[in-house]
Amino acid sequence: MVFVLKQNVSPEQINLFVEKIEAEGYSTFISTGTEHTVVCLIGNTAKIDLDFIVQTNEIVEYGKRVTEPYKAVNRTVHPEDTLVKVGNITLGEGFFQVISGPCSVESEEQIVQIAKAVKESGATLLRGGAFKPRTSPYAFQGLQETGIKFLLTAKQETGLPIVTEIMNQTQLPLFEDVDVIQIGARNMQNFDLLKEVGRSKKPVLLKRGLCNTIEEFLMSAEYIMSEGNSQIILCERGIRTYETMTRNTLDISAVPLLKQKSHLPVIIDPSHAAGIRSLVAPLSKAALAVGADGVMIETHYNPSKALSDGAQTLDLEQFASLMKDLKKRAAFEGKAGI
């Protein structure tokens, strides 16, 4: 349920209105736009008399019930696009950002060398896995805390903000200096973790689960936002289907649909979607064409020697070539960023 407030309402009046509602046992989320402030009620609002609240509160212009289970991430509640700030980088409508780096951090020399190369090509954020969730317990699990230290060294060397994946809430103290916390596909419905990163107030990159619906994806974002963190980037990374020729099936239609349903920025991970190096470039271009706010691309100076996911990783020359093409297309689309 949302209440759209009249223009020129004072902060004191808004606070009194919110306090009155919360005294009845409801949580609230306030969205401030250029013309109106919207107060969203979170909880079981079936018993609330909508007309009574509108008629008895002079600051309320009108009220509306939100039928979808996701409330705070709903565009009805927040009609304007949310812009996620990561240092001096902006993700959201009007921008197209490229996040790039290796699947796994393997050494300090490796991550620094790749960071310098992708920055030179135009990438605006650096990715790299320190903690690696792997299907096999015998596969490389990442350098973990040491990997984060190497990422921070690469950040110092290049100035690129870093994005890396967290596995569970006990690791949060290690992410104090990480710019964007990534929630991987396997953890999309780890609700305790979602609530903890929601309390952290750091930007969160949330990946869609392998077999999850768009509504379930948005409900996971709702968990984060319900704890007060609206700095969320949605990432479509392909879903599991009957198709076996690609690693996953990229749900390209998810991008415009998510942007219709939610105010959060949406990016695509073409590397994990396809699992095939030759498909990364065309899928990246498709992401830009369909209205995505960015892409996350895996790169390595020697993909054949990468400790994880080398088959879907671009070498640095391939990445540089793709970036030239994306820059031209982004300029044509009127997108800032790269």
Helices and strands as residue ranges (DSSP letters): E 2-5, H 11-22, E 27-32, E 37-42, H 50-56, E 60-64, E 84-86, E 89-91, E 95-101, H 108-121, E 125-127, H 145-158, E 162-166, G 169-175, E 180-183, G 185-187, H 191-200, E 204-207, H 214-226, E 232-236, H 254-261, E 266-268, H 270-274, H 277-289, E 294-298, G 303-305, G 310-312, H 316-333, E 336-337
